[in-house]
Amino acid sequence: MSSTTLVFSPPPLTAVSAADPPPPTTRIQIQSQPVFDNPNSKSGSLKSCQNLQEIKQLHAQFTKQGLICNPSILTKLIVKYSQMGTSESLEYAEKGFKMFKKKTESGNSSSTIYLYNSLIRANSLSACFNESILLYIDMLIEGFKPDNYTFPFVLSACSKSLRLCEGAQLHCSAVKLGFHNDVFVLNSLVHHYGECGEIDKAKQVFDEMPERNVVSWTSLICGYARQDLHKEAVSLFFEMVEEGISPNEVTMVSVISACAKLGDVDLGDRVSIYVERSGLTINDVVVNALVDMYMNCGAVDKAKRLFDGSFARNLVLYNTLMSNYVKLGEAKKALDIFREMLNLGPKPDRVTMLSVITSSAELGDFCLGMQCHAYVLRNGLENWDNIGNSIIDMYAKSGKQDLACRVFDQMSNKTIVSWNSLLAGFARNGDVGSARELFDEMPERNLVSWNTMIAILVQWSFFSDAIELFHSMQNEGITADNVTMVSVASACGYLGALDLAKWTYNYVEKYGIECNMRLGTALLDMFGRCGDPKSAMKVFKTMKEKDVSAWTAAIGAMASVGNGKQALELFHEMVKQWVIPDEVVFSTVLTACSHAGLVKEGMHIFNSMKKQHKITPHIVHYGCIVDLLGRAGLLDEALDFIKNMPMEPNGAIWGAFLSACRIHKNEKLANLADEIISKSNNDKTGIQVLLSNIYASAGKWNDVAKVRIHMKEKGMKKIAGSSSIELNGVVHEFTSGNESQPGSDLTALMLHEINCRLSAEGYVPDLENVLLDVDEKEKEFLLSRHSEKLAIAFGLISSGRGMPVRVVKNLRMCSDCHSFAKMVSKVYNREIVIRDNNRFHFFQRGSCSCCDYW
């Protein structure tokens, strides 16, 4: 036997294990005539081989009997090896082909071309794209002329590996060799250009074809769909039908999928009607595509009817229906389909379990989630990344953070989605510390990671940390998207940092970030919270779409600066534009009326809720009316309103009433309210603090002591007053009575200077705002250390001449600090802007925008 033959020889028969199929000789012995006596019998036996081992056994017999040198048998053996499509079988095929070329150097070229084509096709089907192309090159070098089968096989390899340049060269070669009219070759070119995204070139080839068949049309339709040109794909389908070309299964699935992507149920209906009337066989694949299309178009009932009418409900169809129910947020219906599937027999696969685990997480069904996890482990599905990630999410949503961590730790392949899933779980459970620790440990972070972590910090009120993290994200060269900027805008709004807010808005414009309705609303709200209604309304006017949340934010921006009339105008304009108001917008517009003293207008809005808009007022709306009446000094009316409420007043209601009692110094009604409160369950910290303040203002220190003892026994703590000021992008915070403040020495000196200059202008501290039983000097000192005064002093020495000083306070301003700020704005010729927990105050030249009504 020659050395060439030895190289191509398979393992000897003795190498076959007991588990392998019996060797061909066992079957040969029972036949009346040896199979290898007839060449036709040899090929017949070759066709019957079901796996590589059987081919190798037959190959060994050929070699043993010296038949391997027969070109016909060798050709069939090479083709059979090629058809198996494994790396080992292709290796044998290649060795056999080398032998064939040596033995047939002057032989028939058609057989050689046939083998080249077989090997090119086999390598392409096995994803060995380089080998396919190299075989084609070798074919040209060897002097063999490609035929109309060669080009489609090589183009298939180029298409699958997206090799546009090589495909274009093949196009030129095909034209030169006279295949410019061959429909088989041209269909492959249309498909190739479509796969590579060159849809214009695909269309050009298509238009120049002398004849077109269903494959031509389908290739171009698929190319359009692949480039998200779904309308063009559907239009091409109807053009094809008009030309009398009947679509095949691939065409139908592609067009139906395009309708699904468009979400156009009418177009989907037209395609569906065509399928019914054309007499096409509606197989499982087409039914599955139609169900998916109707679900994506929101026509759930049509999809369900089609599903119910299907006689062959296979696993794929069940999975399609369940996964779409999950996307639509119909977790319960997804589980109902799952239970039906179990009763009818199809065994769940990983796609099924992904839908079921997600549904159990959404419904909070921890028991079902555990069962799913057990099924996944029993059936070896845990190594699929999406399954592991969904299990992490399920445990996190069920509050089982330790189990989520355990699943994460046991994952063999932790993708970035796995890390993000656990990060989101920590966020959901409010574990900011663990979330930040995990974030810092991540080997790779994408935009979702950054967005999740920034959102966590904003959600749990770590606003400065969120801004700092956003800057770190920029330093790493990651460009934000609209999700990022929604969180950043929220953080800026809560901090009241106007300079940072302006920078955020400019960032969105500079980087061309899509300002969708959600981001637009966030930016609008941000400027409103920062006391810049002009910028807020600029954003509002540029928004293409405005939902009720956007209108609410605009009304809120007007309310916060005391512009009640503008807020009312916006509300009425919203109603005129047929935007249906909700509970939130009513509370916002009622607050605007309260801050502007628009009692009549506010009562009209409140009364219209149920009569005109069919919205039953909630307790928050009743609180707004109590605040509206109380601020206007209508305390008797406010108390009567509280007594006639259809629900029991809560702490916010009594808080608003007692606050009004304190402002208007009505101790009598405050005592009456105290008696009512003591009989209810509204023993809240805020109410007790207000009662203590009212008694202190009246000099009833024994009553103050009783209230504070009661608060101590109940474990109640008064919130310390704090104010913050933003300078050069840095937020500085001050707390009342705390001497260790930013620049405390200079601040104290500046505060002393301010007090001296204000005293010379006639400012006298309002000592009634010191609610402690101490002497007047001590009261004056305590009053001078209120947090907003410290922040104002720091702002004056740290900012440029003439620059506004903007302060954010966590509590309501006292009347003395209000008078102090008015005098500072006059003496220092500075605009002082203070946002307390009720509204904005703009102090200019000794006056306040609230007109002393707050």
C-alpha positions in Angstrom: 0.0 0.0 0.0 1.4 3.4 -0.9 2.3 6.0 1.7 -0.5 8.3 0.4 -3.0 5.6 1.1 -1.7 5.1 4.6 -2.1 8.8 5.4 -5.8 8.6 4.5 -6.4 5.2 6.2 -8.9 5.2 9.1 -8.1 3.4 12.3 -8.1 -0.4 12.0 -11.1 -2.5 12.8 -9.7 -3.6 16.1 -9.9 0.0 17.4 -13.7 -0.1 17.4 -15.2 -0.3 21.0 -17.9 -2.6 22.1 -20.3 0.4 22.3 -19.8 1.2 18.6 -22.1 -0.2 15.9 -21.0 -3.7 14.6 -18.5 -3.4 11.7 -19.8 -3.9 8.2 -18.2 -7.3 8.0 -20.7 -8.6 10.5 -23.5 -7.7 8.1 -21.6 -8.9 5.1 -21.3 -12.4 6.4 -25.1 -13.0 6.3 -25.5 -12.0 2.7 -25.4 -14.7 -0.1 -23.0 -12.7 -2.1 -20.1 -10.4 -0.8 -21.1 -6.8 -0.9 -17.8 -5.6 -2.3 -18.0 -7.8 -5.4 -20.2 -5.1 -7.1 -19.2 -1.4 -7.2 -22.9 -0.4 -7.0 -23.2 -2.4 -3.8 -20.3 -0.5 -2.4 -21.9 2.8 -2.9 -25.2 1.5 -1.6 -23.5 0.5 1.6 -21.9 3.9 1.8 -25.3 5.6 1.5 -26.6 3.5 4.4 -23.9 4.8 6.8 -25.5 6.8 9.6 -22.4 8.2 11.4 -18.7 8.8 11.0 -17.7 5.5 12.7 -19.7 3.5 10.1 -18.1 5.4 7.2 -14.6 4.8 8.7 -15.4 1.1 9.0 -16.5 0.9 5.4 -13.4 3.0 4.4 -11.2 0.4 6.2 -12.9 -2.4 4.2 -12.3 -0.5 0.9 -8.6 0.0 1.8 -8.2 -3.6 2.9 -9.6 -4.9 -0.4 -7.7 -2.3 -2.5 -10.8 -0.6 -3.8 -9.8 2.8 -2.5 -8.0 3.4 -5.7 -11.2 3.3 -7.7 -12.0 7.0 -8.5 -15.7 6.4 -8.4 -15.6 4.9 -5.0 -13.1 7.4 -3.7 -15.3 10.3 -5.0 -18.4 8.9 -3.2 -16.3 8.4 0.0 -15.1 12.0 0.0 -18.6 13.3 -0.6 -19.9 11.1 2.3 -17.2 12.4 4.6 -18.1 16.0 3.5 -21.7 15.5 4.2 -21.0 14.5 7.8 -19.8 18.1 8.5 -17.6 17.4 11.5 -14.0 18.6 11.8 -12.8 15.1 11.8 -14.9 14.0 8.8 -13.8 17.1 6.9 -10.2 16.3 7.6 -10.7 12.8 6.1 -12.5 14.4 3.1 -9.5 16.8 2.5 -7.0 13.9 2.7 -9.1 11.9 0.3 -9.4 14.8 -2.1 -5.6 15.2 -2.2 -5.3 11.5 -3.0 -8.0 11.9 -5.7 -6.1 14.8 -7.4 -2.9 12.8 -7.5 -4.6 9.8 -9.0 -6.6 11.8 -11.6 -4.1 14.4 -12.7 -5.1 13.9 -16.3 -8.6 12.6 -15.5 -12.0 14.1 -15.8 -12.1 17.7 -14.6 -15.9 17.6 -14.0 -15.4 15.1 -11.1 -12.7 17.3 -9.6 -15.0 20.4 -9.8 -17.8 18.3 -8.3 -15.5 17.5 -5.3 -14.3 21.1 -4.9 -17.9 22.2 -4.8 -18.8 19.5 -2.2 -15.9 20.5 0.0 -16.6 24.2 -0.3 -20.2 23.6 0.6 -19.4 21.3 3.5 -16.9 23.8 5.0 -19.3 26.6 4.6 -22.1 24.6 6.4 -19.6 23.8 9.2 -18.7 27.5 9.7 -15.2 26.9 8.3 -15.5 29.9 6.1 -11.8 30.5 5.6 -11.4 26.9 4.4 -14.2 27.4 1.9 -12.7 30.5 0.4 -9.2 28.9 0.3 -10.6 25.9 -1.5 -12.0 28.2 -4.1 -8.7 29.9 -4.5 -6.9 26.6 -4.8 -9.4 25.5 -7.4 -8.5 28.6 -9.6 -4.7 28.0 -9.0 -5.1 24.4 -10.1 -6.7 25.6 -13.3 -10.3 24.4 -12.8 -13.1 26.6 -14.0 -15.9 27.2 -11.4 -19.4 26.3 -12.4 -22.8 27.7 -11.4 -22.7 25.6 -8.2 -19.3 26.9 -7.1 -20.3 30.6 -6.8 -23.4 30.1 -4.6 -21.4 27.8 -2.2 -18.5 30.3 -1.9 -20.8 33.3 -1.6 -22.6 31.5 1.2 -19.3 31.3 3.1 -18.7 35.0 2.4 -22.2 36.0 3.5 -22.1 34.1 6.8 -18.7 35.7 7.6 -19.8 39.1 6.3 -16.9 39.3 3.8 -18.3 42.0 1.5 -15.0 42.6 -0.4 -14.5 38.9 -1.2 -18.1 38.6 -2.3 -17.7 41.6 -4.6 -14.7 39.9 -6.2 -16.7 36.8 -6.7 -19.4 38.9 -8.4 -16.9 40.2 -10.9 -15.6 36.7 -11.5 -19.1 35.3 -12.1 -19.8 38.1 -14.7 -16.5 37.4 -16.5 -17.2 33.7 -16.6 -20.6 34.3 -18.2 -22.9 33.6 -15.2 -24.4 37.1 -15.3 -27.8 35.6 -16.3 -27.7 32.5 -14.1 -30.6 32.8 -11.6 -28.9 30.5 -9.1 -25.7 32.6 -9.0 -27.6 35.9 -9.0 -29.9 34.8 -6.2 -26.8 34.1 -4.1 -25.4 37.6 -4.9 -28.7 39.2 -3.8 -28.6 37.2 -0.6 -24.9 38.0 0.0 -25.3 41.8 -0.4 -28.4 41.7 1.8 -26.6 39.8 4.5 -23.7 42.3 4.4 -26.0 45.3 4.7 -25.5 46.5 1.2 -29.2 46.6 0.4 -28.8 49.0 -2.5 -26.4 46.6 -4.3 -28.7 43.7 -3.6 -31.6 45.7 -5.2 -29.4 46.6 -8.2 -28.6 42.9 -8.8 -32.2 42.1 -8.3 -33.4 44.7 -10.8 -31.0 43.6 -13.5 -32.0 39.9 -13.3 -33.5 38.7 -16.6 -35.8 36.3 -14.6 -36.7 36.2 -11.0 -38.1 33.3 -8.9 -39.4 33.0 -5.4 -35.8 32.7 -4.0 -34.9 36.0 -5.7 -37.8 37.9 -4.1 -37.3 36.2 -0.7 -33.6 37.0 -0.6 -34.3 40.7 -1.2 -37.2 40.8 1.3 -35.0 39.2 4.0 -32.3 41.7 3.2 -34.6 44.7 3.7 -36.0 43.1 7.0 -32.4 42.5 8.2 -31.7 46.2 7.8 -34.8 47.2 9.7 -36.4 48.4 6.5 -39.6 46.6 7.4 -42.0 48.7 5.4 -40.0 48.2 2.3 -39.9 44.5 3.0 -43.7 44.3 3.3 -44.2 46.5 0.2 -41.9 44.2 -1.8 -43.9 41.2 -0.7 -47.1 42.6 -2.1 -45.3 43.6 -5.3 -44.1 40.0 -5.6 -47.6 38.7 -5.2 -48.9 41.1 -7.8 -46.4 39.6 -10.3 -47.9 36.2 -9.7 -45.0 34.7 -7.7 -46.2 32.5 -4.9 -44.3 32.9 -1.6 -42.7 30.0 0.2 -42.5 29.4 4.0 -39.3 31.5 4.3 -40.9 34.5 2.5 -44.0 34.3 4.7 -42.1 34.1 8.0 -39.9 37.0 7.0 -42.8 39.3 6.0 -44.9 38.4 9.1 -41.8 39.1 11.3 -41.5 42.5 9.5 -45.1 43.3 10.4 -44.3 42.3 14.0 -41.4 44.7 14.1 -43.6 47.5 12.7 -46.3 46.8 15.3 -48.8 47.3 12.5 -51.7 45.0 13.1 -53.6 46.1 10.0 -50.7 45.3 7.8 -50.3 42.0 9.6 -54.0 41.3 9.0 -53.5 41.9 5.2 -50.7 39.4 5.2 -52.7 36.9 7.2 -55.7 37.2 4.9 -53.4 36.6 1.9 -52.1 33.4 3.5 -55.6 32.1 4.1 -56.9 32.9 0.6 -53.8 31.8 -1.3 -54.2 28.2 -0.3 -50.7 28.0 1.1 -50.1 25.3 3.6 -49.9 26.9 7.0 -47.4 24.9 8.9 -46.1 25.2 12.4 -43.5 27.8 11.5 -45.9 30.1 9.8 -48.5 29.8 12.7 -45.7 30.6 15.2 -44.7 33.7 13.2 -48.4 34.9 13.1 -48.9 34.4 16.8 -45.6 36.3 17.5 -46.7 39.1 15.1 -50.1 39.6 16.7 -48.6 39.6 20.2 -46.1 42.2 19.1 -48.8 44.3 17.6 -50.9 44.2 20.8 -53.6 42.1 19.2 -53.4 39.5 22.0 -56.9 38.1 21.5 -56.2 37.4 17.8 -52.9 35.7 18.8 -54.7 33.6 21.4 -57.5 32.6 18.9 -54.9 31.5 16.4 -53.0 29.6 19.1 -56.2 27.9 20.3 -57.1 26.9 16.8 -53.7 25.3 16.1 -53.8 21.5 16.2 -50.0 21.2 16.5 -49.1 23.1 19.6 -45.5 22.3 19.8 -42.9 23.6 22.3 -41.8 26.5 20.1 -45.4 27.8 19.8 -45.9 27.6 23.6 -42.6 29.4 24.2 -43.6 32.2 21.7 -46.9 32.8 23.5 -45.3 32.7 27.0 -42.4 35.0 26.2 -44.7 37.6 24.6 -47.0 37.5 27.6 -43.9 38.2 29.8 -42.9 41.1 27.5 -46.4 42.6 27.9 -46.3 42.3 31.7 -48.9 39.5 31.7 -47.0 37.1 34.0 -50.1 35.4 35.3 -51.3 34.5 31.7 -47.8 33.3 30.9 -48.0 30.8 33.8 -51.5 29.7 32.7 -50.1 28.8 29.3 -47.2 27.0 31.1 -49.6 24.9 33.1 -51.6 24.0 30.0 -48.3 23.0 28.3 -47.4 20.7 31.1 -50.8 19.0 30.9 -50.4 18.3 27.2 -46.9 16.9 27.4 -44.1 19.1 25.8 -41.1 19.1 28.0 -40.0 22.6 29.0 -36.6 23.8 27.6 -34.4 26.7 28.6 -36.6 29.2 26.7 -39.6 28.0 28.6 -37.9 28.2 31.9 -36.7 31.7 31.2 -40.3 32.9 30.8 -41.5 31.0 33.8 -38.7 32.2 36.1 -39.3 35.8 35.0 -43.0 35.4 35.6 -42.5 34.0 39.0 -40.3 36.9 39.9 -42.8 39.5 38.7 -45.6 37.8 40.7 -43.4 37.3 43.8 -44.1 33.6 43.6 -41.0 32.4 45.5 -42.2 28.8 45.8 -42.6 28.5 42.0 -39.2 30.2 41.5 -37.6 27.6 43.7 -39.2 24.8 41.8 -38.0 26.3 38.6 -34.5 26.5 40.0 -34.6 22.8 40.9 -35.8 21.9 37.4 -33.0 23.9 35.9 -30.4 22.0 38.0 -31.9 18.6 37.3 -31.9 19.2 33.6 -28.5 20.8 33.3 -29.8 24.2 32.1 -27.9 26.3 34.7 -25.0 26.9 32.4 -27.1 29.0 30.1 -26.3 32.6 31.1 -29.9 34.0 30.7 -31.2 31.3 33.0 -28.7 32.1 35.7 -29.4 35.8 35.4 -33.1 35.4 35.6 -32.7 33.2 38.8 -30.6 35.9 40.4 -33.3 38.4 39.5 -36.0 36.2 40.9 -34.3 35.7 44.2 -33.6 39.4 44.5 -37.2 40.3 43.8 -38.3 37.8 46.4 -36.0 39.5 49.0 -33.7 36.5 49.1 -30.5 38.4 48.6 -28.3 35.6 50.1 -29.7 33.1 47.6 -29.1 35.5 44.7 -25.5 35.9 45.8 -25.1 32.1 46.1 -26.4 31.5 42.5 -24.1 34.3 41.3 -21.0 32.8 43.1 -21.7 29.4 41.6 -22.0 30.6 38.0 -19.2 29.2 35.9 -19.5 32.0 33.3 -20.3 35.4 34.9 -21.2 37.8 32.1 -21.6 41.5 32.5 -25.4 40.9 32.5 -24.9 38.6 35.5 -23.1 41.3 37.4 -25.7 43.8 36.5 -28.5 41.5 37.6 -27.0 41.2 41.0 -26.4 44.9 41.2 -30.0 45.6 40.3 -31.0 43.1 43.1 -29.0 45.0 45.7 -30.7 48.2 44.5 -34.2 46.7 44.8 -33.4 45.7 48.4 -32.0 49.1 49.3 -28.5 47.6 50.1 -26.5 50.6 48.8 -23.3 49.5 50.5 -23.3 46.0 48.9 -24.2 47.5 45.5 -21.3 50.0 45.6 -18.9 47.2 46.7 -20.1 44.9 43.9 -19.9 47.8 41.4 -16.3 48.5 42.4 -15.4 44.8 42.0 -16.9 44.4 38.5 -14.2 43.3 36.0 -16.0 45.1 33.3 -18.7 47.8 33.4 -21.0 48.9 30.6 -23.4 51.7 30.4 -26.1 49.7 32.1 -23.8 49.1 35.1 -23.2 52.9 35.5 -26.8 53.7 35.0 -27.9 51.2 37.6 -25.4 52.4 40.2 -26.2 56.1 39.6 -29.9 55.3 39.8 -29.4 53.4 43.1 -27.7 56.4 44.7 -30.4 58.8 43.5 -33.2 56.5 44.7 -31.7 56.3 48.2 -31.0 60.1 48.3 -27.2 60.0 47.9 -27.5 62.8 45.4 -23.9 64.2 45.7 -22.5 60.7 45.4 -24.6 60.2 42.3 -23.1 63.3 40.7 -19.6 62.3 41.7 -20.1 58.9 40.1 -21.4 60.4 37.0 -18.2 62.5 36.7 -16.2 59.3 37.2 -18.1 57.7 34.4 -17.2 60.6 32.1 -13.5 60.3 33.1 -13.6 56.7 31.9 -14.7 57.9 28.5 -18.3 56.5 28.7 -20.9 58.7 27.0 -24.2 58.9 28.9 -27.6 58.1 27.4 -31.0 59.5 28.3 -31.4 57.0 31.1 -28.2 58.3 32.8 -29.3 61.9 32.4 -32.7 61.3 34.0 -30.9 60.2 37.1 -28.4 63.0 37.0 -31.2 65.6 36.4 -33.1 64.2 39.4 -30.0 64.5 41.6 -29.4 68.1 40.5 -33.0 68.9 41.2 -33.0 67.5 44.7 -29.7 69.3 45.5 -31.1 72.6 44.1 -27.8 73.1 42.3 -28.6 75.5 39.5 -25.1 75.7 38.0 -24.9 71.9 37.9 -28.4 71.8 36.4 -27.4 74.2 33.6 -24.3 72.1 32.9 -26.4 68.9 32.8 -28.8 70.5 30.2 -25.8 71.7 28.1 -24.3 68.2 28.3 -27.5 66.7 26.9 -27.5 69.2 24.0 -23.7 68.9 23.3 -23.7 65.1 23.0 -27.0 65.0 21.1 -28.6 62.7 23.7 -32.2 61.9 22.6 -34.4 64.0 24.8 -37.5 61.7 25.0 -40.5 62.6 27.0 -39.1 61.1 30.2 -35.8 63.0 30.0 -37.6 66.2 29.0 -39.8 65.9 32.1 -36.8 65.2 34.3 -35.0 68.3 33.0 -38.1 70.4 33.4 -38.5 69.2 37.0 -34.8 69.8 37.6 -35.0 73.5 36.7 -38.3 73.8 38.6 -36.6 72.4 41.8 -33.6 74.7 41.2 -35.8 77.8 41.1 -35.3 78.6 37.4 -38.8 78.7 36.0 -37.7 80.4 32.8 -35.4 77.5 31.9 -38.1 75.0 33.0 -40.6 76.6 30.6 -38.0 76.7 27.8 -37.6 72.9 28.1 -41.4 72.4 28.4 -42.0 74.4 25.2 -39.4 72.4 23.2 -41.0 69.0 24.2 -42.7 67.4 21.2 -44.9 65.2 23.3 -46.2 66.1 26.8 -48.0 63.7 29.0 -49.6 64.5 32.3 -46.3 64.1 34.1 -44.7 66.8 32.0 -47.7 69.2 32.6 -47.4 68.4 36.3 -43.7 69.2 36.4 -44.4 72.6 34.6 -47.2 73.4 37.0 -44.9 72.4 39.9 -42.2 74.7 38.6 -44.7 77.6 38.8 -46.0 76.6 42.2 -42.5 76.4 43.8 -41.8 80.1 42.9 -45.3 81.2 44.0 -46.6 81.9 40.6 -50.1 80.6 41.2 -51.8 82.3 38.3 -49.4 80.9 35.8 -49.8 77.4 37.3 -53.6 77.7 36.9 -53.2 78.8 33.3 -51.1 75.8 32.6 -53.6 73.5 34.3 -56.5 74.9 32.2 -54.4 74.7 29.0 -53.6 71.1 29.8 -57.3 70.2 30.1 -58.1 72.1 26.8 -55.5 69.9 25.1 -57.4 66.8 26.2 -54.7 65.6 28.6 -56.6 63.7 31.4 -55.5 65.1 34.8 -54.6 62.6 37.5 -54.4 62.8 41.3 -50.8 64.2 41.3 -51.5 67.1 39.0 -54.4 68.1 41.3 -52.3 68.1 44.4 -49.7 70.2 42.5 -52.1 72.9 41.3 -53.8 73.0 44.7 -50.3 73.6 46.3 -49.8 76.4 43.8 -53.1 78.0 44.8 -52.1 77.7 48.5 -48.7 79.4 48.0 -50.3 82.2 46.1 -53.3 82.7 48.4 -55.8 81.9 45.7 -58.4 80.5 48.0 -61.4 80.9 45.7 -59.6 79.3 42.7 -58.2 76.5 44.8 -61.7 75.6 46.2 -63.1 75.6 42.7 -60.3 73.2 41.5 -61.0 70.9 44.5 -64.7 70.8 43.9 -64.2 70.1 40.2 -62.2 66.9 40.9 -65.2 64.7 41.5 -67.9 66.6 39.6 -66.0 67.3 36.4 -63.1 65.0 36.3 -64.5 62.0 38.1 -61.6 61.7 40.5 -62.3 61.1 44.2 -60.1 63.4 46.3 -57.5 61.6 48.4 -56.2 62.7 51.8 -53.3 64.6 50.2 -55.9 66.8 48.4 -57.7 67.5 51.6 -54.3 68.4 53.1 -53.8 71.0 50.4 -57.1 72.6 51.1 -56.4 72.8 54.9 -53.0 74.4 54.0 -54.8 76.8 51.6 -57.3 77.9 54.2 -54.8 78.0 57.0 -52.2 80.1 55.2 -55.0 82.6 54.4 -55.9 82.9 58.1 -59.2 81.1 57.7 -58.5 78.8 60.6 -62.1 78.2 61.7 -63.1 77.2 58.1 -60.0 75.0 58.0 -61.0 73.2 61.3 -64.6 72.8 60.0 -63.2 71.3 56.8 -61.1 68.8 58.8 -64.1 67.8 60.9 -66.2 67.1 57.8 -63.6 65.1 56.0 -64.8 61.6 54.8 -61.7 60.0 56.2 -59.7 60.3 59.5 -57.2 63.2 59.3 -53.6 62.1 59.3 -50.4 63.8 60.5 -50.0 65.9 57.4 -53.5 67.4 57.8 -52.9 68.3 61.5 -49.4 69.5 60.6 -50.7 72.0 58.1 -53.4 73.2 60.5 -51.0 73.6 63.5 -48.4 75.4 61.2 -51.2 77.9 60.3 -52.1 78.3 64.0 -48.5 79.1 64.8 -48.1 81.6 61.9 -51.3 83.4 62.9 -50.6 82.9 66.6 -53.9 81.2 67.4 -53.2 79.3 70.5 -56.8 78.6 71.2 -57.4 76.6 68.1 -54.0 74.9 68.5 -55.1 73.6 71.9 -58.4 72.4 70.5 -56.5 70.6 67.7 -54.2 69.1 70.4 -57.2 67.6 72.2 -58.5 66.1 69.0 -55.1 64.7 68.1 -54.5 63.2 71.5 -57.7 61.0 71.0 -56.4 59.8 67.6 -53.5 57.8 66.3 -51.7 60.8 64.8 -48.9 61.0 67.4 -46.2 62.0 64.9 -42.9 63.7 65.5 -43.8 66.7 63.2 -47.1 67.3 65.0 -45.4 67.2 68.4 -42.7 69.6 67.3 -45.3 72.1 66.0 -47.2 71.8 69.3 -44.0 72.4 71.2 -43.2 75.5 69.0 -46.7 76.9 69.5 -46.4 76.6 73.3 -42.9 78.0 73.2 -44.1 81.0 71.2 -46.7 81.6 73.9 -44.1 81.2 76.7 -45.8 78.1 78.1 -42.6 76.4 79.0 -44.3 73.8 81.2 -46.4 72.6 78.3 -43.3 72.6 76.1 -41.5 70.4 78.6 -44.5 68.0 78.7 -44.5 67.7 74.9 -40.7 67.1 74.8 -40.8 64.5 77.6 -43.6 62.7 75.6 -41.5 62.8 72.5 -38.5 61.4 74.4 -40.6 58.6 75.8 -41.8 57.7 72.3 -38.3 57.8 70.9 -39.1 60.8 68.6 -36.3 63.1 67.4 -36.6 66.5 66.0 -34.9 66.8 62.6 -31.9 69.2 62.7 -32.1 72.2 60.3 -29.5 72.0 57.5 -28.8 74.2 54.5 -26.6 73.6 51.5 -25.0 75.9 48.9 -23.4 74.9 45.6 -20.2 76.8 44.6 -18.1 75.8 41.5 -19.8 72.4 41.3 -19.2 71.5 44.9 -22.1 71.3 47.4 -21.3 72.6 50.9 -23.7 71.8 53.8 -24.3 73.6 57.1 -26.2 72.5 60.1 -27.8 74.8 62.7 -25.6 75.2 65.8 -22.7 73.2 64.4 -19.4 75.1 64.7 -17.4 72.6 62.6 -18.7 73.9 59.2 -16.9 74.6 55.9 -14.6 77.7 56.4 -16.1 78.1 59.9 -13.7 80.8 61.0 -14.2 83.1 58.0 -17.9 82.3 58.0 -18.2 83.4 61.7 -16.4 86.6 60.9 -18.5 87.3 57.9 -21.7 86.6 59.9 -20.5 89.0 62.6 -20.0 91.7 59.9 -23.4 91.0 58.4 -25.1 91.4 61.8 -23.4 94.7 62.5 -24.3 96.1 59.1 -27.9 94.9 59.3 -28.3 96.3 62.9 -27.1 99.7 61.5 -29.9 99.4 58.9 -32.5 98.8 61.7 -32.7 95.0 61.7 -33.8 93.5 65.0 -33.7 89.7 65.5 -37.2 88.2 66.1 -36.4 86.3 69.3 -39.8 84.6 69.2 -38.3 82.1 66.8 -36.0 80.8 69.5 -38.2 78.2 71.2 -36.0 77.6 74.2 -36.3 79.0 77.8 -33.0 80.9 77.8 -32.1 84.6 78.2 -32.2 87.1 75.3 -28.5 87.1 74.6 -28.5 83.3 74.3 -31.5 83.5 72.1 -29.8 86.0 69.9 -26.7 83.8 69.6 -28.8 80.7 68.7 -30.8 82.6 66.2 -27.6 83.8 64.5 -26.5 80.2 64.0 -29.5 79.1 61.9 -28.2 77.0 59.0 -29.4 79.3 56.2 -27.6 82.3 57.8 -24.4 80.3 57.9 -24.8 79.3 54.3 -25.6 82.9 53.2 -22.5 84.2 55.0 -20.3 81.5 53.3 -21.9 82.3 49.9 -21.1 86.0 50.2 -17.4 85.4 50.9 -17.0 82.5 48.4 -18.7 83.9 45.3 -18.0 86.8 43.0 -19.3 90.3 43.5 -22.9 90.6 42.3 -23.4 86.8 41.9 -26.6 85.3 43.3 -26.4 83.3 46.5 -28.5 80.2 46.3 -29.3 78.1 49.4 -31.3 74.9 49.9 -32.9 74.3 53.3 -34.4 71.0 54.5 -37.0 72.7 56.8 -39.3 75.7 56.5 -37.6 79.1 57.0 -38.4 80.9 60.2 -39.7 84.5 60.1 -36.4 85.9 61.4 -34.3 84.2 58.7 -36.8 85.5 56.2 -36.3 89.1 57.5 -32.5 88.5 57.6 -32.3 87.4 54.0 -34.4 90.4 52.9 -32.0 92.8 54.6 -28.9 91.1 53.3 -30.2 91.4 49.7 -30.6 95.1 50.2 -27.4 95.9 52.1 -25.1 93.8 50.0 -27.0 94.3 46.7 -27.1 90.6 46.1 -29.9 88.3 45.0 -30.5 85.7 47.7 -32.4 82.6 46.7 -33.6 80.2 49.3 -35.5 76.9 48.7 -37.1 75.6 51.9 -39.3 72.5 52.1 -42.3 74.5 50.9 -41.2 76.8 48.1 -38.6 79.2 46.7 -37.9 82.7 48.1 -36.2 85.2 45.8 -34.9 88.1 47.8 -33.9 91.3 45.9 -33.4 94.8 47.2 -35.1 94.1 50.5 -38.2 92.3 49.1 -39.2 88.6 48.7 -41.0 87.1 45.8 -43.5 85.5 48.3 -44.7 88.9 49.4 -44.3 87.6 53.0 -46.9 85.0 52.3 -45.4 81.6 52.9 
